[in-house]
Amino acid sequence: MRSYVRWSGAGLVLAGLLILPVVGHPDIFETGFVAASRSAFWMPGHAAGLLVAVLSLLGLAGLAARHGTRLGRLGAGGLILTVVGLVVTASLAALEAFAFPVLAREAPALLDIDGPLLGSATVRAVGGLALLWFVGLALVGVAVERAGVLPRGAGALLAGAAVAFAAFEGPFVPVLGPLSVLLFAAAHAWVGWALFTARSPGEGQAGGAPGDRPASRSRSRAEIR
């Protein structure tokens, strides 16, 4: 269990690093999906987004394994919403990374934001489900902060960064959007590092503290004498 939690924490740290390139995401409302899908950022950027989703799922599993019972109903609900949002986000990231560049070349009309594909109610509903990632993370962050299972401030940063990312980076708000990306990346890295370095509840307790045993032996010898 300890090894798994450490690896899940490392996964969240890596996810935080992979979030940083989002700063260079083209503004699709300004350029359109066709031009954006042809940019140098598009395929590697969304492939990185797919990895972020997978690594975040790994990290959440580690968080739940380590502290799940202490996060309460709020944390459990947040974890469920986050998992749903991440699974949908991973699917969309894969589609955007590998299908959109082909569509931009072969059938650009399908990538019109109000076209038959992206403008359909089904696609927009699926896109709405992806927002559950941020709603869930905000709840998880609040639950983590309330439970005090990670360093103070880590949960608050996760909650605030999730809300800021959805509010500012989603609509590509100048200045605030890139800042929210940095906060979102930092929150993942901090929570991941806390999981990676955290000690198990019983670690260091078996047999007492390292300095206790010699002192105990000395007392025992003194009593015998």
Secondary structure, 3 states (H helix, E strand, C coil): CHHHHHHHHHHHHHHHHHHHHHHHCCCHHHHHHHHHHCCCCHHHHHHHHHHHHHHHHHHHHHHHHHHHHHCHHHHHHHHHHHHHHHHHHHHHHHHHHHCHHHHHHHCHHHHCCCCCCCCCHHHHHHHHHHCHHHHHHHHHHHHHHHHCCCCCCHHHHHHHHHHHHHHHHCCCCCCHHHHHHHHHHHHHHHHHHHHHHCCCCCCCCCCCCCCHHHHHHHHHHHHHC
